[in-house]
Amino acid sequence: MKRNSILKVLNPVLVILLLNQILTGVFHDAIPKEAYEIFHEGGGISFSFAALLHLIFNWNWVKATFYSKNPKG
């Protein structure tokens, strides 16, 4: 699978996982504890893993932007 094809799937997954973290964090009092543990804690682990994959697939951009030998300006 090509890198861009993977990112087209990974980016929306990251958004959904981020929204899950925000919503379960905000409404933690309204969610049963068992559901909170599954969605917030499990979602946090999934979000971390997806963010790491996102960073790996975009590493060339990170290097070009932040570790450039020719500073702009």
C-alpha positions in Angstrom: 0.0 0.0 0.0 1.3 3.5 -0.9 2.1 6.0 1.8 -0.5 8.5 0.6 -3.2 5.8 0.6 -2.3 4.8 4.1 -2.5 8.5 5.2 -5.9 8.9 3.6 -7.2 6.2 6.0 -5.0 7.1 9.0 -5.8 10.9 9.1 -9.6 10.4 9.5 -9.0 7.7 12.1 -6.8 10.2 14.0 -9.6 12.8 13.9 -12.2 10.3 15.2 -9.9 9.1 18.0 -9.1 12.7 18.9 -12.8 13.5 19.1 -13.3 10.4 21.2 -10.7 11.6 23.7 -12.2 15.1 23.8 -15.8 14.0 24.2 -15.2 11.2 26.7 -13.0 13.7 28.7 -15.7 16.4 28.8 -18.6 14.0 29.5 -16.8 11.6 31.8 -19.4 12.2 34.6 -22.2 11.2 32.3 -20.6 8.0 31.0 -20.6 4.8 33.1 -17.2 4.0 34.5 -16.8 0.7 32.5 -17.6 2.5 29.2 -15.3 5.4 30.1 -12.4 3.0 30.7 -13.0 1.3 27.4 -13.5 4.4 25.3 -11.2 6.9 27.0 -8.3 4.7 28.1 -8.5 2.4 25.1 -8.9 5.3 22.8 -5.9 7.0 24.3 -3.7 4.0 23.6 -5.1 3.8 20.0 -4.6 7.5 19.5 -1.0 7.3 20.6 -0.3 4.4 18.3 -2.0 6.1 15.3 -0.2 9.4 16.1 3.1 7.5 16.0 2.3 5.9 12.7 1.3 9.3 11.4 4.7 10.7 12.5 6.5 7.8 10.8 4.7 8.2 7.5 5.3 12.0 7.6 8.9 11.8 8.8 10.4 13.2 5.5 8.2 16.3 5.9 9.3 16.7 9.5 13.0 16.4 8.5 12.6 18.9 5.7 10.7 21.4 7.8 12.5 21.3 11.2 16.0 19.9 10.4 16.7 21.8 7.2 20.3 22.8 6.7 19.3 26.0 5.0 17.3 28.0 7.4 14.6 30.2 5.8 14.6 33.9 6.4 
